[in-house]
Amino acid sequence: MLADTNVALGVTGSIAAVTTVELAHELRRAGATVRAVTTPSAERIVHPWALQFATEHAPVTEITGAVEHVDLCGRDGWADVLLVAPATANTVGKIAAAVDDTPVTTCATTALGADVPVVVAPAMHEPMYDHPGVLEAIDRVESWGVDFVDPRIEEGKAKIASEEAIVTETARATAPATLDGRHVVVTSGATTESVDPIRTLSNRASGRTGRAVARACYVRGADVTLVHDGPDVPYADVRRVESAAEMRDAATAAVEDADALVSAAAIGDFTVETASEKIRSGESLTLTLEPTPKLLDTVREAHPDLTMVGFKAETSGDDDAMVERARSLRDRVDLAFVVANDATVMGDDETRALVVGETTETYAGPKAGLGARVADDLAAELD
């Protein structure tokens, strides 16, 4: 997600600075190279040695005759993006007023003047975040093209956003905006049919691939709607569903103003009439399964020109058979392409998939990488 990206990490004097060691690690796990810049107040909370350990580079703790701010964030500087995380109310106000009295604010002024992308993750007490002057400063800095990662409002505090949210916004600020202005709907994960108020029928899909697709589309500039039975995520408008019928209805509604649908969910093929009370155990039971309507067919009938991508899971382990079934699905529903994979990868971090379009290509690696591949191929289809 951040491969070959240089991130200057500005750390200011919020207590949330204690999280920056792990944030630096997470940025590096995403592929970034990280160099830290600190304010004097930040050094009272997180020691420069800790940041040096986390980044494998000595942090910039003062601006000297070596003009570190220009070296990092100038027009020909090292950084591809300046990430200020955490950013105090004091620092946000200084950035808005072009006050350069710390290494972080000096780097921010330099980056803004050099058109280096800037991402800011505020962290402070909630009354400070609600101060009219702070809100005005945020609005002003946003008007300059700076991306803010909204804090989590909890326990009277505007807590720093999650590492996932910060890394995602940093990637979005630096990635080619190949899906800018597009609305992409993604379905993800398993569906669940209720047998009675306690028991259900479902499958083993974890939703990791679908979430990876949604995140990759967002990073490339898209507005993303994610339809799944899972948690809220910082990169998409989540429509939470449970059954196959609910997913079909939610996806059909979501695509009304969409440019594309990526149906990565493992939607149940069968449903069952739900008993109103718990079915008693200890006796034989026969369930009558009814087929569920196909989401892709339903959407295609309503939107003949919508760009759609399908996923096809099989258990044969035979590539030729998977390609044949994927092509059959692609031709029947007029899909841009189909991602076929063996169902044994459900729940794993790694996957192997066949991307079946006009030609067939094999992908093997992390599901995050498959999400990026799908987003790139989708952007090419929409171009």
Summary of the structure (lengths in Angstrom):
residues: 383
radius of gyration: 24.0
end to end distance: 21.4
largest distance: 83.3
contacts: 1344
relative contact order: 0.09
helix: 39%
strand: 25%
